[in-house]
Amino acid sequence: MKSTAQLTELRAKDIPALQTELDSLLKAHFNLRMQKGTQQLQNTSQLGHTKRAIARVRTLIQEKKAKG
């Protein structure tokens, strides 16, 4: 249910807004990786969530580019 709401919210955005979202997700994923490397990350499942969110946004960008 939660991911469906996120997906409809992302589909409403245009390509530049999705690009901004992708940049922030990539920065967040980098920070999580650094925390994991220094043994500071408490919830390691966050890495998987951000990876999936990045893939979701990249897929939507490709769909919108293919549409026109």
Backbone as a chain_set.jsonl record, in Angstrom:
{"seq": "MKSTAQLTELRAKDIPALQTELDSLLKAHFNLRMQKGTQQLQNTSQLGHTKRAIARVRTLIQEKKAKG", "coords": {"N": [[0.819, -1.194, 0.0], [1.893, 1.277, 0.815], [4.005, 1.648, -1.017], [2.555, 1.89, -3.368], [1.27, 4.336, -3.083], [3.516, 5.971, -3.042], [4.446, 5.512, -5.601], [2.417, 6.567, -7.272], [2.656, 9.202, -6.521], [5.225, 9.773, -7.452], [4.875, 9.372, -10.191], [3.403, 11.565, -10.888], [5.198, 13.61, -11.046], [7.433, 15.651, -13.048], [10.182, 15.202, -15.401], [12.538, 16.79, -14.629], [11.992, 17.133, -11.863], [11.968, 14.497, -11.035], [14.615, 13.895, -11.533], [15.866, 15.473, -9.614], [14.901, 14.216, -7.333], [16.127, 11.739, -7.68], [18.832, 12.47, -7.423], [18.904, 13.217, -4.698], [18.269, 10.785, -3.509], [20.463, 9.228, -4.287], [22.524, 10.522, -2.901], [21.659, 10.045, -0.289], [21.857, 7.263, -0.248], [24.607, 6.938, -0.56], [25.498, 8.105, 1.84], [24.396, 6.274, 3.661], [25.852, 3.998, 2.974], [28.402, 4.792, 3.774], [27.986, 5.031, 6.517], [27.501, 2.38, 7.108], [29.974, 1.286, 6.536], [31.535, 2.372, 8.541], [30.554, 1.197, 10.749], [28.309, 2.408, 11.928], [25.707, 2.291, 11.176], [22.505, 1.55, 12.118], [20.056, 0.407, 11.227], [20.12, -1.741, 8.808], [18.461, -2.387, 6.731], [17.678, -0.146, 5.454], [19.407, 0.377, 3.382], [18.63, -1.372, 1.313], [16.065, -0.4, 0.844], [16.564, 2.179, -0.14], [17.983, 1.536, -2.454], [16.009, 0.263, -3.974], [14.213, 2.384, -4.261], [15.755, 4.141, -5.775], [16.003, 2.653, -8.14], [13.327, 2.586, -8.861], [12.779, 5.297, -9.408], [14.602, 5.771, -11.492], [13.534, 4.064, -13.427], [11.046, 5.277, -13.902], [11.919, 7.694, -14.994], [13.084, 6.78, -17.386], [10.789, 5.72, -18.618], [9.264, 8.046, -19.002], [10.952, 9.475, -20.713], [10.894, 7.822, -22.933], [8.273, 8.041, -23.689], [8.003, 10.623, -24.638]], "CA": [[0.0, 0.0, 0.0], [2.75, 2.448, 0.914], [4.745, 1.834, -2.259], [1.609, 2.323, -4.387], [1.102, 5.771, -2.906], [4.76, 6.598, -3.468], [4.553, 5.407, -7.05], [1.518, 7.547, -7.891], [3.245, 10.515, -6.257], [6.363, 9.933, -8.355], [4.4, 9.467, -11.579], [2.861, 12.91, -11.11], [6.306, 14.551, -11.212], [8.048, 15.716, -14.369], [11.54, 14.651, -15.446], [13.492, 17.497, -13.755], [11.687, 16.836, -10.462], [12.437, 13.124, -10.794], [16.074, 13.961, -11.511], [16.204, 16.013, -8.295], [14.614, 13.129, -6.389], [17.178, 10.744, -7.875], [20.06, 12.991, -6.818], [18.818, 13.146, -3.237], [18.32, 9.364, -3.141], [21.838, 8.77, -4.455], [23.288, 11.064, -1.778], [21.242, 9.319, 0.915], [22.413, 5.912, -0.331], [26.039, 7.068, -0.286], [25.658, 8.321, 3.28], [24.108, 5.008, 4.333], [26.989, 3.104, 2.752], [29.497, 5.256, 4.618], [27.637, 4.656, 7.891], [27.687, 0.935, 7.234], [31.406, 1.036, 6.53], [32.12, 2.788, 9.811], [29.817, 0.478, 11.796], [27.397, 3.325, 12.595], [24.352, 2.104, 10.661], [21.715, 0.69, 12.986], [19.046, -0.311, 10.459], [20.744, -2.029, 7.516], [17.446, -2.554, 5.684], [17.552, 1.133, 4.754], [20.177, 0.29, 2.136], [17.78, -2.001, 0.313], [14.956, 0.492, 0.524], [17.03, 3.261, -1.005], [18.317, 0.962, -3.763], [14.748, 0.059, -4.696], [13.668, 3.698, -4.602], [16.573, 4.642, -6.88], [15.602, 1.903, -9.336], [11.967, 3.013, -9.195], [12.852, 6.63, -10.018], [15.27, 5.633, -12.786], [12.578, 3.442, -14.342], [10.062, 6.287, -14.289], [12.581, 8.649, -15.889], [13.195, 6.138, -18.693], [9.444, 5.644, -19.197], [8.851, 9.379, -19.448], [11.769, 9.824, -21.878], [10.444, 7.02, -24.059], [6.964, 8.554, -24.084], [8.121, 11.815, -25.461]], "C": [[0.866, 1.263, 0.0], [3.485, 2.702, -0.395], [3.827, 2.279, -3.396], [1.392, 3.822, -4.299], [2.351, 6.512, -3.349], [4.868, 6.598, -4.983], [3.639, 6.407, -7.741], [2.032, 8.966, -7.678], [4.41, 10.779, -7.209], [5.913, 10.081, -9.799], [3.852, 10.842, -11.905], [3.964, 13.929, -11.381], [6.817, 14.534, -12.648], [9.508, 15.264, -14.271], [12.529, 15.446, -14.589], [13.253, 17.243, -12.263], [12.137, 15.423, -10.099], [13.961, 13.084, -10.717], [16.563, 14.482, -10.157], [16.003, 14.951, -7.224], [15.703, 12.06, -6.471], [18.49, 11.204, -7.237], [20.037, 12.882, -5.299], [18.868, 11.698, -2.759], [19.738, 8.811, -3.255], [22.728, 9.273, -3.319], [22.952, 10.319, -0.487], [21.838, 7.916, 0.918], [23.916, 5.933, -0.047], [26.29, 7.236, 1.208], [25.395, 7.041, 4.068], [25.264, 4.018, 4.168], [28.178, 3.493, 3.622], [29.231, 4.898, 6.083], [27.834, 3.168, 8.109], [29.174, 0.595, 7.324], [32.087, 1.396, 7.836], [31.377, 2.189, 11.009], [28.857, 1.387, 12.563], [25.95, 3.119, 12.18], [23.602, 1.111, 11.535], [20.761, -0.196, 12.181], [19.575, -0.553, 9.042], [19.724, -2.223, 6.396], [17.217, -1.262, 4.916], [18.307, 1.123, 3.433], [19.329, -0.301, 1.019], [16.626, -1.121, -0.111], [15.396, 1.617, -0.405], [17.415, 2.744, -2.392], [17.061, 0.76, -4.595], [14.125, 1.381, -5.122], [14.433, 4.313, -5.771], [16.167, 3.951, -8.178], [14.217, 2.34, -9.806], [12.004, 4.361, -9.919], [13.529, 6.552, -11.38], [14.338, 5.02, -13.829], [11.552, 4.458, -14.817], [10.666, 7.326, -15.225], [12.688, 8.054, -17.292], [11.836, 6.032, -19.383], [9.013, 6.983, -19.758], [9.668, 9.823, -20.654], [11.299, 9.077, -23.111], [9.092, 7.512, -24.584], [7.071, 9.784, -24.954], [8.596, 12.969, -24.768]], "O": [[0.59, 2.207, -0.74], [3.582, 3.847, -0.839], [4.277, 2.978, -4.303], [1.334, 4.505, -5.322], [2.255, 7.572, -3.969], [5.329, 7.572, -5.58], [4.054, 7.039, -8.712], [1.868, 9.83, -8.54], [4.56, 11.891, -7.714], [6.513, 10.844, -10.556], [3.835, 11.247, -13.067], [3.684, 15.01, -11.9], [6.66, 13.549, -13.37], [10.003, 14.98, -13.18], [13.311, 14.827, -13.868], [14.205, 17.149, -11.488], [12.624, 15.182, -8.995], [14.529, 12.327, -9.929], [17.555, 13.991, -9.62], [16.826, 14.801, -6.321], [16.146, 11.54, -5.448], [19.177, 10.417, -6.588], [21.032, 12.499, -4.684], [19.449, 11.414, -1.711], [20.167, 8.016, -2.418], [23.587, 8.54, -2.83], [23.837, 10.001, 0.307], [22.275, 7.428, 1.96], [24.434, 5.046, 0.631], [27.177, 6.598, 1.776], [26.096, 6.757, 5.039], [25.611, 3.293, 5.101], [28.879, 2.628, 4.146], [30.148, 4.506, 6.804], [28.283, 2.744, 9.174], [29.577, -0.277, 8.095], [33.099, 0.797, 8.2], [31.557, 2.631, 12.144], [28.616, 1.151, 13.746], [25.051, 3.714, 12.774], [24.018, -0.039, 11.674], [20.669, -1.4, 12.422], [19.488, 0.324, 8.183], [20.097, -2.222, 5.223], [16.623, -1.28, 3.838], [17.901, 1.782, 2.476], [19.315, 0.218, -0.097], [16.25, -1.095, -1.283], [14.684, 1.965, -1.346], [17.201, 3.43, -3.391], [17.052, 1.056, -5.79], [13.572, 1.487, -6.217], [13.837, 4.931, -6.653], [16.007, 4.609, -9.206], [13.968, 2.449, -11.007], [11.33, 4.539, -10.933], [13.08, 7.197, -12.328], [14.36, 5.423, -14.992], [11.222, 4.5, -16.002], [9.998, 7.79, -16.149], [12.415, 8.739, -18.278], [11.737, 6.231, -20.594], [8.461, 7.056, -20.856], [9.131, 10.488, -21.54], [11.302, 9.627, -24.213], [8.806, 7.41, -25.777], [6.305, 9.956, -25.901], [8.734, 14.036, -25.367]]}, "num_chains": 1, "name": "protein.A"}
